[in-house]
Structures are given as C-alpha cells and as structure tokens.
Amino acid sequence: MRKTMTAYLGGLGPAEIEAWSTRIAEYLTATAEWRAADTVLCFLSMPHELDTTPLIAAARAWKKTVAVPLMEAGEIRFVVLPPGAGGHRRELAALRREPAALRRELASLARDRWGIPVPDPAWPAIDLARAARPLVAAPGLAFDRLGNRLGRGKGYYDRYLKRARAGARDLIALGICFSGQVLEEVPHGADDQRVDGVVTEKGRVEGPDAATPAASST
C-alpha cells in the first residue's frame, strides 16, 4: 500500500498540489477545532506531497502559535516557528498570497535527505501543557473514514501522538491529505494512533460514504 500511495503522490503535478493544498487550508480553517485551537502543530512538506505553507500562513493570520517537527535521536520534537513577515489577514484570498513569503523563509533552512526543511534546534520546544486545545495537522500516506492512518513505516507520529495525548488531554489530531489518499480501510495495529478526523481538498471526511478510494493496496 505504501508503494501504491507513494506512486499516486508522485503522479500529481505541481499545479494540482498547489491548488489542492490551498483548498485543504481553507477547509481546515473553517472547522471548529481550528477556531478553538491556540496552537497548531504542523509538518513541513517533502517534495511530491501536500504543501503545508498555506496552512502555516493561515495559522499566522489567525495569530496562532505554530510549531514544526524536528527529528532528534529518532523521535519528533516540535519547536516553535518564529513569527515572520506577512500572515496578518484572515481572508481566504490571503491564503493564496502569503505562502510565497513563508516559502522564502523556509528556503533559508537546511534540508534533510528527504528534502524536508530542518528547523533550527535553537528554536524553543512547544509546551503542550500551556496550550489551549492544541491542534495537530497530521501527515500520512493514507487515511480511512475511521481515522486510521498509514505513515511511512517509522512510527514517528504514532509515538509522538501517544506522548502528546498523555500530556495534553484537549489535543486534537486531524489528518490532512488529498482525497485520493482516503481509502475504505487502512491497516492498523495496537500501537497505531488514530486521528480525530480527516480533511481533504474536497472537505471533511465524514462517515463511510465520504471515503474516496484511491488505488488498491499492494
């Protein structure tokens, strides 16, 4: 299944990724979970996957604290992304303008072997105990309508979500992905952490009829 979903993402063009990523940001910012959160924990994108810069720009526009993942010793630590230029308006049109400024900021960061921007280790770690209803925008290769999530096989987010939920009872995790990544069923085990909902470029996935199968599993 991972090979199938990786191939699906690799077949998307830049224009599709940009347009759909912006729509996902628009739908996510319309949710009650977004409005309630004062802190957004969001991944930084690798090539050929959903672009999170519109979402991060939106969080800045809403004056939310933004934290991004830093890998240390095989585990995720979220650090606070410093406030940058732009991000001062909530209008949907701003979601289509302000990511360009954010991309320039992220361009100054080093990249890891997967092409993902690497946050500065000196940035302060997020303190979830002080956050009000923190929201995790969780990545995944695939999700299903029950919130099961297929990652890339390392278990980073499953371990992080387990720790974070133990320390922050009000934490909400929403999977964000393209609709072609929403399957009828995703394999899962006892150590896997479900997300509390899934948002795609078509809106929020609700119930069995909302699931949109992509390619079959391999």
N, CA and C atoms as a LAMMPS dump frame, in Angstrom:
ITEM: TIMESTEP
0
ITEM: NUMBER OF ATOMS
654
ITEM: BOX BOUNDS ff ff ff
-5.0000000000000000e+02 5.0000000000000000e+02
-5.0000000000000000e+02 5.0000000000000000e+02
-5.0000000000000000e+02 5.0000000000000000e+02
ITEM: ATOMS id mol type element x y z
1 1 1 N 0.824 -1.209 0
2 1 2 C 0 0 0
3 1 3 C 0.864 1.267 0
4 2 1 N 1.962 1.248 0.737
5 2 2 C 2.837 2.428 0.764
6 2 3 C 3.394 2.735 -0.623
7 3 1 N 3.77 1.688 -1.36
8 3 2 C 4.286 1.91 -2.714
9 3 3 C 3.212 2.495 -3.613
10 4 1 N 1.989 1.999 -3.468
11 4 2 C 0.879 2.495 -4.279
12 4 3 C 0.607 3.963 -3.999
13 5 1 N 0.568 4.339 -2.718
14 5 2 C 0.259 5.714 -2.366
15 5 3 C 1.413 6.655 -2.691
16 6 1 N 2.642 6.178 -2.565
17 6 2 C 3.793 6.997 -2.95
18 6 3 C 3.764 7.26 -4.45
19 7 1 N 3.388 6.239 -5.231
20 7 2 C 3.279 6.41 -6.68
21 7 3 C 2.158 7.386 -7.031
22 8 1 N 1.051 7.309 -6.291
23 8 2 C -0.056 8.252 -6.517
24 8 3 C 0.409 9.694 -6.311
25 9 1 N 1.102 9.945 -5.216
26 9 2 C 1.584 11.297 -4.943
27 9 3 C 2.597 11.74 -5.989
28 10 1 N 3.462 10.816 -6.4
29 10 2 C 4.466 11.158 -7.404
30 10 3 C 3.868 11.498 -8.753
31 11 1 N 2.642 11.045 -9.006
32 11 2 C 1.996 11.324 -10.275
33 11 3 C 1.238 12.64 -10.316
34 12 1 N 1.161 13.348 -9.196
35 12 2 C 0.462 14.634 -9.166
36 12 3 C 1.372 15.743 -9.673
37 13 1 N 0.8 16.673 -10.401
38 13 2 C 1.566 17.796 -10.916
39 13 3 C 1.638 18.953 -9.925
40 14 1 N 2.591 19.86 -10.097
41 14 2 C 2.742 20.997 -9.184
42 14 3 C 1.493 21.855 -9.07
43 15 1 N 0.778 22.057 -10.182
44 15 2 C -0.424 22.896 -10.144
45 15 3 C -1.512 22.248 -9.298
46 16 1 N -1.673 20.926 -9.424
47 16 2 C -2.659 20.216 -8.606
48 16 3 C -2.303 20.314 -7.132
49 17 1 N -1.045 20.07 -6.805
50 17 2 C -0.614 20.102 -5.413
51 17 3 C -0.841 21.482 -4.815
52 18 1 N -0.493 22.522 -5.554
53 18 2 C -0.659 23.882 -5.035
54 18 3 C -2.129 24.221 -4.816
55 19 1 N -2.959 23.916 -5.811
56 19 2 C -4.384 24.259 -5.7
57 19 3 C -5.064 23.446 -4.604
58 20 1 N -4.807 22.16 -4.558
59 20 2 C -5.459 21.311 -3.563
60 20 3 C -4.967 21.618 -2.151
61 21 1 N -3.689 21.939 -2.016
62 21 2 C -3.154 22.269 -0.69
63 21 3 C -3.815 23.533 -0.144
64 22 1 N -4.062 24.509 -1.018
65 22 2 C -4.732 25.731 -0.601
66 22 3 C -6.163 25.446 -0.183
67 23 1 N -6.842 24.577 -0.925
68 23 2 C -8.222 24.226 -0.555
69 23 3 C -8.264 23.515 0.793
70 24 1 N -7.308 22.655 1.041
71 24 2 C -7.257 21.961 2.336
72 24 3 C -7.108 22.974 3.46
73 25 1 N -6.244 23.967 3.27
74 25 2 C -6.085 25.008 4.286
75 25 3 C -7.391 25.758 4.499
76 26 1 N -8.109 26.037 3.424
77 26 2 C -9.371 26.746 3.546
78 26 3 C -10.409 25.921 4.304
79 27 1 N -10.489 24.631 3.991
80 27 2 C -11.451 23.78 4.698
81 27 3 C -11.058 23.588 6.154
82 28 1 N -9.771 23.407 6.423
83 28 2 C -9.351 23.18 7.806
84 28 3 C -9.614 24.41 8.665
85 29 1 N -9.379 25.6 8.128
86 29 2 C -9.595 26.814 8.912
87 29 3 C -11.075 27.086 9.173
88 30 1 N -11.953 26.355 8.509
89 30 2 C -13.396 26.51 8.739
90 30 3 C -13.916 25.56 9.818
91 31 1 N -13.053 24.693 10.36
92 31 2 C -13.513 23.72 11.347
93 31 3 C -13.571 24.333 12.743
94 32 1 N -14.403 23.725 13.586
95 32 2 C -14.491 24.165 14.98
96 32 3 C -13.181 23.906 15.715
97 33 1 N -12.501 22.825 15.356
98 33 2 C -11.233 22.501 16.005
99 33 3 C -10.198 23.583 15.743
100 34 1 N -10.18 24.094 14.534
101 34 2 C -9.245 25.18 14.201
102 34 3 C -9.565 26.437 15
103 35 1 N -10.825 26.795 15.048
104 35 2 C -11.206 28.019 15.754
105 35 3 C -10.875 27.927 17.241
106 36 1 N -10.984 26.73 17.819
107 36 2 C -10.749 26.568 19.253
108 36 3 C -9.27 26.521 19.611
109 37 1 N -8.432 26.152 18.678
110 37 2 C -7.011 25.942 18.976
111 37 3 C -6.252 27.261 19.047
112 38 1 N -5.325 27.342 20.007
113 38 2 C -4.414 28.488 20.015
114 38 3 C -3.039 28.105 19.492
115 39 1 N -2.815 26.801 19.309
116 39 2 C -1.53 26.299 18.842
117 39 3 C -1.763 25.259 17.759
118 40 1 N -1.017 25.373 16.665
119 40 2 C -1.114 24.423 15.562
120 40 3 C 0.243 23.763 15.371
121 41 1 N 0.26 22.437 15.453
122 41 2 C 1.461 21.658 15.203
123 41 3 C 1.355 21.098 13.792
124 42 1 N 2.255 21.493 12.926
125 42 2 C 2.118 21.187 11.507
126 42 3 C 3.448 20.73 10.926
127 43 1 N 3.392 19.695 10.106
128 43 2 C 4.612 19.205 9.465
129 43 3 C 5.058 20.132 8.345
130 44 1 N 6.342 20.065 8.027
131 44 2 C 6.9 20.759 6.879
132 44 3 C 6.997 19.757 5.731
133 45 1 N 6.604 20.166 4.553
134 45 2 C 6.386 19.22 3.459
135 45 3 C 7.676 18.768 2.793
136 46 1 N 7.647 17.513 2.354
137 46 2 C 8.675 16.997 1.466
138 46 3 C 8.175 17.142 0.031
139 47 1 N 9.057 17.006 -0.962
140 47 2 C 8.604 17.092 -2.354
141 47 3 C 7.538 16.037 -2.652
142 48 1 N 6.62 16.377 -3.534
143 48 2 C 5.58 15.466 -4.018
144 48 3 C 4.584 15.073 -2.926
145 49 1 N 4.324 15.966 -1.981
146 49 2 C 3.24 15.725 -1.047
147 49 3 C 2.513 17.043 -0.794
148 50 1 N 1.436 16.964 -0.056
149 50 2 C 0.666 18.149 0.309
150 50 3 C 1.591 19.261 0.798
151 51 1 N 1.36 20.475 0.308
152 51 2 C 2.17 21.632 0.701
153 51 3 C 1.506 22.326 1.893
154 52 1 N 2.196 22.361 3.02
155 52 2 C 1.597 22.93 4.228
156 52 3 C 1.83 24.426 4.382
157 53 1 N 2.51 25.065 3.438
158 53 2 C 2.744 26.5 3.621
159 53 3 C 1.45 27.314 3.654
160 54 1 N 0.408 27.002 2.858
161 54 2 C -0.839 27.77 3.017
162 54 3 C -1.445 27.609 4.405
163 55 1 N -1.338 26.416 4.983
164 55 2 C -1.898 26.178 6.304
165 55 3 C -1.118 26.934 7.382
166 56 1 N 0.196 26.911 7.285
167 56 2 C 1.016 27.636 8.26
168 56 3 C 0.784 29.138 8.138
169 57 1 N 0.663 29.622 6.897
170 57 2 C 0.362 31.037 6.698
171 57 3 C -0.983 31.399 7.31
172 58 1 N -1.956 30.497 7.182
173 58 2 C -3.271 30.744 7.781
174 58 3 C -3.178 30.8 9.297
175 59 1 N -2.383 29.906 9.893
176 59 2 C -2.23 29.912 11.35
177 59 3 C -1.636 31.23 11.824
178 60 1 N -0.673 31.739 11.093
179 60 2 C -0.106 33.05 11.437
180 60 3 C -1.16 34.138 11.31
181 61 1 N -1.984 34.03 10.253
182 61 2 C -3.022 35.036 10.06
183 61 3 C -4.014 35.047 11.214
184 62 1 N -4.244 33.893 11.812
185 62 2 C -5.162 33.777 12.937
186 62 3 C -4.457 34.003 14.278
187 63 1 N -3.209 34.409 14.221
188 63 2 C -2.426 34.693 15.435
189 63 3 C -2.24 33.462 16.312
190 64 1 N -2.131 32.305 15.69
191 64 2 C -1.902 31.078 16.433
192 64 3 C -0.4 30.794 16.518
193 65 1 N 0.008 30.155 17.592
194 65 2 C 1.375 29.677 17.687
195 65 3 C 1.53 28.5 16.735
196 66 1 N 2.613 28.482 15.969
197 66 2 C 2.874 27.403 15.023
198 66 3 C 4.123 26.651 15.47
199 67 1 N 4.008 25.351 15.574
200 67 2 C 5.16 24.512 15.905
201 67 3 C 5.378 23.511 14.778
202 68 1 N 6.652 23.23 14.49
203 68 2 C 7.016 22.332 13.393
204 68 3 C 7.945 21.248 13.931
205 69 1 N 7.978 20.085 13.271
206 69 2 C 8.717 18.954 13.833
207 69 3 C 10.214 18.993 13.535
208 70 1 N 10.964 18.64 14.555
209 70 2 C 12.407 18.482 14.449
210 70 3 C 12.745 17.059 14.877
211 71 1 N 13.488 16.347 14.045
212 71 2 C 13.864 14.972 14.364
213 71 3 C 15.139 14.97 15.198
214 72 1 N 15.063 14.292 16.338
215 72 2 C 16.219 14.152 17.213
216 72 3 C 16.264 12.74 17.774
217 73 1 N 17.352 12.031 17.502
218 73 2 C 17.544 10.671 18.02
219 73 3 C 16.359 9.765 17.684
220 74 1 N 15.846 9.915 16.479
221 74 2 C 14.769 9.045 16.036
222 74 3 C 13.4 9.367 16.57
223 75 1 N 13.241 10.53 17.204
224 75 2 C 11.946 10.941 17.726
225 75 3 C 11.627 12.362 17.29
226 76 1 N 10.343 12.703 17.306
227 76 2 C 9.893 14.036 16.92
228 76 3 C 9.861 14.948 18.139
229 77 1 N 10.395 16.148 17.964
230 77 2 C 10.232 17.222 18.943
231 77 3 C 9.704 18.435 18.185
232 78 1 N 8.588 18.987 18.633
233 78 2 C 8.024 20.151 17.95
234 78 3 C 8.614 21.428 18.544
235 79 1 N 9.072 22.298 17.655
236 79 2 C 9.649 23.577 18.066
237 79 3 C 8.833 24.706 17.459
238 80 1 N 8.844 25.854 18.116
239 80 2 C 8.014 26.987 17.71
240 80 3 C 8.649 27.705 16.526
241 81 1 N 7.885 27.822 15.45
242 81 2 C 8.337 28.555 14.271
243 81 3 C 8.275 30.043 14.567
244 82 1 N 9.384 30.771 14.441
245 82 2 C 9.355 32.206 14.755
246 82 3 C 8.364 32.951 13.875
247 83 1 N 7.705 33.971 14.408
248 83 2 C 6.822 34.793 13.583
249 83 3 C 7.609 35.417 12.437
250 84 1 N 6.983 35.496 11.278
251 84 2 C 7.658 36.07 10.121
252 84 3 C 6.856 37.178 9.499
253 85 1 N 7.338 37.634 8.371
254 85 2 C 6.625 38.685 7.651
255 85 3 C 5.327 38.12 7.094
256 86 1 N 4.314 38.964 6.979
257 86 2 C 3.032 38.521 6.436
258 86 3 C 2.201 37.826 7.49
259 87 1 N 1.112 37.223 7.031
260 87 2 C 0.251 36.475 7.942
261 87 3 C -0.54 37.356 8.886
262 88 1 N -1.146 38.41 8.362
263 88 2 C -1.888 39.309 9.239
264 88 3 C -3.352 39.442 8.848
265 89 1 N -3.822 38.623 7.906
266 89 2 C -5.197 38.756 7.465
267 89 3 C -5.836 37.377 7.395
268 90 1 N -7.135 37.324 7.739
269 90 2 C -7.828 36.046 7.747
270 90 3 C -8.559 35.764 6.443
271 91 1 N -8.631 36.707 5.523
272 91 2 C -9.391 36.482 4.312
273 91 3 C -8.823 35.296 3.534
274 92 1 N -9.726 34.53 2.877
275 92 2 C -9.27 33.385 2.116
276 92 3 C -8.307 33.799 1.009
277 93 1 N -8.484 34.98 0.455
278 93 2 C -7.576 35.424 -0.599
279 93 3 C -6.144 35.516 -0.096
280 94 1 N -5.986 35.816 1.188
281 94 2 C -4.64 35.91 1.751
282 94 3 C -3.937 34.563 1.737
283 95 1 N -4.705 33.468 1.816
284 95 2 C -4.096 32.138 1.768
285 95 3 C -3.402 31.887 0.444
286 96 1 N -3.793 32.622 -0.578
287 96 2 C -3.2 32.424 -1.894
288 96 3 C -2.012 33.367 -2.13
289 97 1 N -1.822 34.357 -1.227
290 97 2 C -0.716 35.301 -1.4
291 97 3 C 0.415 35.054 -0.406
292 98 1 N 0.085 34.852 0.838
293 98 2 C 1.088 34.861 1.886
294 98 3 C 2.002 33.651 1.932
295 99 1 N 1.614 32.472 1.405
296 99 2 C 2.567 31.366 1.407
297 99 3 C 3.877 31.674 0.684
298 100 1 N 3.856 32.591 -0.291
299 100 2 C 5.091 32.911 -1.003
300 100 3 C 6.136 33.483 -0.046
301 101 1 N 5.704 34.335 0.878
302 101 2 C 6.635 34.895 1.858
303 101 3 C 7.155 33.812 2.786
304 102 1 N 6.29 32.889 3.176
305 102 2 C 6.701 31.801 4.049
306 102 3 C 7.682 30.887 3.328
307 103 1 N 7.447 30.619 2.059
308 103 2 C 8.375 29.764 1.309
309 103 3 C 9.767 30.385 1.259
310 104 1 N 9.825 31.707 1.162
311 104 2 C 11.146 32.367 1.176
312 104 3 C 11.825 32.166 2.529
313 105 1 N 11.054 32.211 3.613
314 105 2 C 11.63 31.965 4.935
315 105 3 C 12.171 30.537 5.03
316 106 1 N 11.357 29.579 4.6
317 106 2 C 11.756 28.18 4.711
318 106 3 C 12.921 27.841 3.789
319 107 1 N 13.074 28.616 2.722
320 107 2 C 14.176 28.366 1.79
321 107 3 C 15.537 28.573 2.444
322 108 1 N 15.567 29.325 3.537
323 108 2 C 16.83 29.567 4.224
324 108 3 C 17.241 28.401 5.124
325 109 1 N 16.346 27.447 5.329
326 109 2 C 16.642 26.317 6.196
327 109 3 C 17.351 25.21 5.42
328 110 1 N 18.154 24.437 6.123
329 110 2 C 18.762 23.256 5.522
330 110 3 C 17.68 22.226 5.213
331 111 1 N 18.003 21.277 4.347
332 111 2 C 17.083 20.194 4.004
333 111 3 C 17.682 18.871 4.461
334 112 1 N 16.794 17.963 4.89
335 112 2 C 17.286 16.633 5.234
336 112 3 C 17.344 15.775 3.972
337 113 1 N 17.611 14.499 4.137
338 113 2 C 17.806 13.642 2.96
339 113 3 C 16.529 13.417 2.167
340 114 1 N 15.371 13.725 2.761
341 114 2 C 14.101 13.611 2.051
342 114 3 C 13.656 14.952 1.449
343 115 1 N 14.47 15.981 1.601
344 115 2 C 14.117 17.286 1.067
345 115 3 C 13.209 18.098 1.96
346 116 1 N 13.084 17.713 3.234
347 116 2 C 12.218 18.423 4.176
348 116 3 C 13.022 19.512 4.88
349 117 1 N 12.492 20.737 5.009
350 117 2 C 13.196 21.782 5.765
351 117 3 C 13.452 21.345 7.205
352 118 1 N 14.65 21.646 7.696
353 118 2 C 15.039 21.266 9.051
354 118 3 C 14.982 22.499 9.953
355 119 1 N 14.101 22.516 10.95
356 119 2 C 14.016 23.664 11.863
357 119 3 C 15.32 23.868 12.621
358 120 1 N 15.523 25.071 13.072
359 120 2 C 16.696 25.403 13.881
360 120 3 C 16.532 24.752 15.257
361 121 1 N 17.483 23.919 15.691
362 121 2 C 17.361 23.293 17.015
363 121 3 C 17.299 24.293 18.162
364 122 1 N 17.727 25.547 17.899
365 122 2 C 17.688 26.565 18.945
366 122 3 C 16.285 27.131 19.159
367 123 1 N 15.365 26.868 18.246
368 123 2 C 14.001 27.353 18.434
369 123 3 C 13.397 26.661 19.656
370 124 1 N 12.594 27.365 20.447
371 124 2 C 12.07 26.77 21.689
372 124 3 C 11.104 25.629 21.431
373 125 1 N 11.167 24.628 22.285
374 125 2 C 10.236 23.499 22.197
375 125 3 C 8.847 23.955 22.619
376 126 1 N 7.827 23.403 21.982
377 126 2 C 6.453 23.736 22.35
378 126 3 C 6.103 23.097 23.689
379 127 1 N 5.401 23.823 24.508
380 127 2 C 4.95 23.316 25.802
381 127 3 C 3.454 23.062 25.706
382 128 1 N 3.082 21.815 25.438
383 128 2 C 1.671 21.499 25.249
384 128 3 C 0.858 21.681 26.52
385 129 1 N 1.518 21.621 27.664
386 129 2 C 0.789 21.803 28.921
387 129 3 C 0.236 23.216 29.044
388 130 1 N 0.833 24.156 28.341
389 130 2 C 0.383 25.546 28.381
390 130 3 C -0.524 25.909 27.21
391 131 1 N -0.699 25 26.289
392 131 2 C -1.505 25.285 25.102
393 131 3 C -2.977 24.977 25.366
394 132 1 N -3.848 25.778 24.78
395 132 2 C -5.29 25.557 24.882
396 132 3 C -5.76 24.814 23.63
397 133 1 N -6.185 23.566 23.814
398 133 2 C -6.677 22.732 22.721
399 133 3 C -5.731 22.755 21.519
400 134 1 N -4.517 22.264 21.69
401 134 2 C -3.591 22.224 20.556
402 134 3 C -4.126 21.33 19.443
403 135 1 N -3.858 21.732 18.217
404 135 2 C -4.313 21.009 17.034
405 135 3 C -3.102 20.497 16.272
406 136 1 N -3.064 19.19 16.026
407 136 2 C -2.006 18.579 15.223
408 136 3 C -2.542 18.337 13.82
409 137 1 N -1.888 18.914 12.826
410 137 2 C -2.194 18.618 11.428
411 137 3 C -1.277 17.471 11.03
412 138 1 N -1.819 16.271 11.014
413 138 2 C -1.002 15.07 10.886
414 138 3 C -0.841 14.632 9.435
415 139 1 N 0.372 14.288 9.051
416 139 2 C 0.595 13.777 7.702
417 139 3 C 0.277 12.288 7.625
418 140 1 N 0.204 11.783 6.416
419 140 2 C 0.015 10.35 6.229
420 140 3 C -0.005 10.015 4.752
421 141 1 N 0.389 8.801 4.445
422 141 2 C 0.268 8.334 3.061
423 141 3 C -1.168 7.976 2.738
424 142 1 N -1.913 7.535 3.748
425 142 2 C -3.322 7.184 3.543
426 142 3 C -4.053 7.256 4.874
427 143 1 N -5.35 7.502 4.784
428 143 2 C -6.242 7.509 5.947
429 143 3 C -7.518 6.773 5.554
430 144 1 N -8.281 6.336 6.563
431 144 2 C -9.615 5.839 6.27
432 144 3 C -10.641 6.629 7.07
433 145 1 N -11.921 6.321 6.862
434 145 2 C -13.001 7.119 7.443
435 145 3 C -13.091 6.968 8.959
436 146 1 N -12.41 5.958 9.513
437 146 2 C -12.404 5.76 10.957
438 146 3 C -11.233 6.468 11.634
439 147 1 N -10.406 7.127 10.851
440 147 2 C -9.273 7.845 11.424
441 147 3 C -7.986 7.048 11.484
442 148 1 N -7.999 5.828 10.96
443 148 2 C -6.76 5.074 10.9
444 148 3 C -5.818 5.716 9.894
445 149 1 N -4.55 5.679 10.224
446 149 2 C -3.546 6.418 9.454
447 149 3 C -2.41 5.496 9.039
448 150 1 N -2.003 5.604 7.783
449 150 2 C -0.834 4.893 7.279
450 150 3 C 0.298 5.895 7.098
451 151 1 N 1.341 5.753 7.915
452 151 2 C 2.512 6.611 7.774
453 151 3 C 3.538 5.973 6.861
454 152 1 N 4.774 6.392 7.016
455 152 2 C 5.836 5.877 6.15
456 152 3 C 6.601 4.722 6.787
457 153 1 N 6.089 4.204 7.895
458 153 2 C 6.618 2.976 8.447
459 153 3 C 7.594 3.113 9.591
460 154 1 N 7.902 4.332 9.997
461 154 2 C 8.871 4.536 11.077
462 154 3 C 8.212 4.702 12.444
463 155 1 N 6.929 5.027 12.463
464 155 2 C 6.221 5.165 13.73
465 155 3 C 6.44 6.473 14.461
466 156 1 N 7.045 7.468 13.8
467 156 2 C 7.357 8.732 14.482
468 156 3 C 6.098 9.396 15.044
469 157 1 N 5.086 9.555 14.187
470 157 2 C 3.89 10.278 14.625
471 157 3 C 3.057 9.443 15.586
472 158 1 N 3.039 8.142 15.436
473 158 2 C 2.303 7.318 16.393
474 158 3 C 2.889 7.477 17.789
475 159 1 N 4.203 7.444 17.895
476 159 2 C 4.832 7.604 19.21
477 159 3 C 4.628 9.013 19.745
478 160 1 N 4.735 10.006 18.852
479 160 2 C 4.552 11.383 19.32
480 160 3 C 3.123 11.614 19.795
481 161 1 N 2.155 11.178 19.019
482 161 2 C 0.759 11.398 19.407
483 161 3 C 0.426 10.697 20.712
484 162 1 N 0.978 9.527 20.93
485 162 2 C 0.734 8.832 22.19
486 162 3 C 1.267 9.646 23.363
487 163 1 N 2.5 10.176 23.225
488 163 2 C 3.076 11.002 24.294
489 163 3 C 2.289 12.296 24.462
490 164 1 N 1.96 12.945 23.345
491 164 2 C 1.294 14.244 23.399
492 164 3 C -0.103 14.125 24.001
493 165 1 N -0.821 13.07 23.662
494 165 2 C -2.167 12.897 24.208
495 165 3 C -2.128 12.612 25.704
496 166 1 N -1.064 11.985 26.159
497 166 2 C -0.927 11.736 27.592
498 166 3 C -0.681 13.028 28.355
499 167 1 N -0.052 14.016 27.702
500 167 2 C 0.281 15.264 28.38
501 167 3 C -0.666 16.41 28.104
502 168 1 N -1.519 16.263 27.098
503 168 2 C -2.451 17.335 26.73
504 168 3 C -3.798 16.697 26.399
505 169 1 N -4.693 16.676 27.38
506 169 2 C -5.968 15.971 27.206
507 169 3 C -6.823 16.561 26.099
508 170 1 N -6.676 17.863 25.848
509 170 2 C -7.525 18.518 24.855
510 170 3 C -6.931 18.486 23.455
511 171 1 N -5.825 17.792 23.273
512 171 2 C -5.183 17.753 21.957
513 171 3 C -6.097 17.085 20.934
514 172 1 N -6.173 17.694 19.757
515 172 2 C -6.922 17.161 18.63
516 172 3 C -5.958 16.938 17.474
517 173 1 N -6.068 15.784 16.834
518 173 2 C -5.249 15.487 15.66
519 173 3 C -6.161 15.289 14.457
520 174 1 N -5.947 16.091 13.438
521 174 2 C -6.691 15.958 12.192
522 174 3 C -5.714 15.586 11.081
523 175 1 N -6.02 14.524 10.379
524 175 2 C -5.207 14.159 9.235
525 175 3 C -5.514 15.083 8.065
526 176 1 N -4.482 15.494 7.354
527 176 2 C -4.685 16.313 6.156
528 176 3 C -4.026 15.586 4.984
529 177 1 N -4.779 15.47 3.902
530 177 2 C -4.282 14.726 2.747
531 177 3 C -5.161 15.043 1.544
532 178 1 N -4.764 14.545 0.395
533 178 2 C -5.591 14.67 -0.795
534 178 3 C -6.665 13.577 -0.773
535 179 1 N -7.779 13.836 -1.454
536 179 2 C -8.895 12.896 -1.407
537 179 3 C -8.518 11.519 -1.944
538 180 1 N -7.57 11.465 -2.868
539 180 2 C -7.115 10.187 -3.391
540 180 3 C -6.351 9.351 -2.392
541 181 1 N -6.041 9.939 -1.231
542 181 2 C -5.345 9.199 -0.179
543 181 3 C -6.308 8.655 0.877
544 182 1 N -7.584 8.885 0.695
545 182 2 C -8.587 8.38 1.635
546 182 3 C -9.115 7.056 1.097
547 183 1 N -8.864 5.987 1.832
548 183 2 C -9.218 4.642 1.409
549 183 3 C -10.355 4.094 2.272
550 184 1 N -10.956 3.009 1.813
551 184 2 C -12.019 2.377 2.59
552 184 3 C -11.482 1.82 3.901
553 185 1 N -10.271 1.278 3.862
554 185 2 C -9.689 0.71 5.074
555 185 3 C -8.177 0.797 5.007
556 186 1 N -7.58 1.219 6.109
557 186 2 C -6.124 1.306 6.235
558 186 3 C -5.682 0.3 7.293
559 187 1 N -4.688 -0.531 6.998
560 187 2 C -4.227 -1.49 8.013
561 187 3 C -3.684 -0.773 9.238
562 188 1 N -3.965 -1.33 10.409
563 188 2 C -3.538 -0.676 11.637
564 188 3 C -3.319 -1.716 12.724
565 189 1 N -2.505 -1.333 13.705
566 189 2 C -2.195 -2.225 14.802
567 189 3 C -2.428 -1.562 16.135
568 190 1 N -2.084 -2.293 17.196
569 190 2 C -2.356 -1.817 18.548
570 190 3 C -1.583 -0.56 18.901
571 191 1 N -0.413 -0.363 18.298
572 191 2 C 0.417 0.799 18.628
573 191 3 C 0.12 2.012 17.758
574 192 1 N -0.751 1.865 16.775
575 192 2 C -1.066 2.971 15.875
576 192 3 C -2.052 3.925 16.527
577 193 1 N -1.848 5.214 16.281
578 193 2 C -2.713 6.247 16.829
579 193 3 C -3.673 6.753 15.748
580 194 1 N -4.962 6.722 16.054
581 194 2 C -5.936 7.276 15.125
582 194 3 C -5.95 8.797 15.186
583 195 1 N -6.357 9.414 14.093
584 195 2 C -6.615 10.844 14.106
585 195 3 C -8.1 11.059 14.393
586 196 1 N -8.45 12.28 14.765
587 196 2 C -9.824 12.594 15.166
588 196 3 C -10.696 13.03 13.996
589 197 1 N -10.121 13.09 12.827
590 197 2 C -10.846 13.478 11.63
591 197 3 C -9.862 13.634 10.49
592 198 1 N -10.391 13.748 9.28
593 198 2 C -9.559 13.899 8.085
594 198 3 C -10.134 15.01 7.229
595 199 1 N -9.252 15.881 6.728
596 199 2 C -9.655 16.978 5.856
597 199 3 C -8.9 16.863 4.539
598 200 1 N -9.63 16.945 3.433
599 200 2 C -9.034 16.89 2.102
600 200 3 C -9.429 18.143 1.32
601 201 1 N -9.009 18.197 0.063
602 201 2 C -9.361 19.34 -0.783
603 201 3 C -10.842 19.352 -1.141
604 202 1 N -11.554 18.277 -0.796
605 202 2 C -12.997 18.211 -1.026
606 202 3 C -13.792 18.479 0.241
607 203 1 N -13.11 18.706 1.352
608 203 2 C -13.789 18.975 2.606
609 203 3 C -13.432 17.945 3.657
610 204 1 N -14.248 17.906 4.695
611 204 2 C -14.002 16.975 5.796
612 204 3 C -14.628 15.623 5.491
613 205 1 N -13.886 14.56 5.75
614 205 2 C -14.375 13.207 5.517
615 205 3 C -15.248 12.803 6.692
616 206 1 N -16.499 12.51 6.402
617 206 2 C -17.446 12.156 7.458
618 206 3 C -18.149 10.859 7.097
619 207 1 N -17.884 9.778 7.792
620 207 2 C -18.621 8.538 7.637
621 207 3 C -18.226 7.728 6.417
622 208 1 N -18.76 6.516 6.284
623 208 2 C -18.371 5.613 5.216
624 208 3 C -18.585 6.168 3.82
625 209 1 N -19.662 6.914 3.605
626 209 2 C -19.967 7.395 2.259
627 209 3 C -19.022 8.49 1.803
628 210 1 N -18.257 9.076 2.746
629 210 2 C -17.354 10.159 2.374
630 210 3 C -15.994 9.66 1.938
631 211 1 N -15.689 8.396 2.212
632 211 2 C -14.383 7.866 1.847
633 211 3 C -14.286 7.741 0.347
634 212 1 N -13.141 8.139 -0.211
635 212 2 C -12.911 8.083 -1.65
636 212 3 C -11.746 7.153 -1.916
637 213 1 N -11.984 5.934 -2.365
638 213 2 C -10.886 5.005 -2.579
639 213 3 C -9.945 5.504 -3.656
640 214 1 N -8.651 5.312 -3.443
641 214 2 C -7.661 5.6 -4.471
642 214 3 C -7.332 4.26 -5.134
643 215 1 N -6.053 4.007 -5.328
644 215 2 C -5.672 2.739 -5.934
645 215 3 C -5.797 1.632 -4.902
646 216 1 N -5.853 0.392 -5.388
647 216 2 C -5.929 -0.743 -4.474
648 216 3 C -4.604 -0.958 -3.784
649 217 1 N -4.62 -1.66 -2.644
650 217 2 C -3.4 -1.867 -1.881
651 217 3 C -2.518 -2.885 -2.565
652 218 1 N -1.232 -2.819 -2.245
653 218 2 C -0.267 -3.763 -2.763
654 218 3 C 0.458 -4.401 -1.618
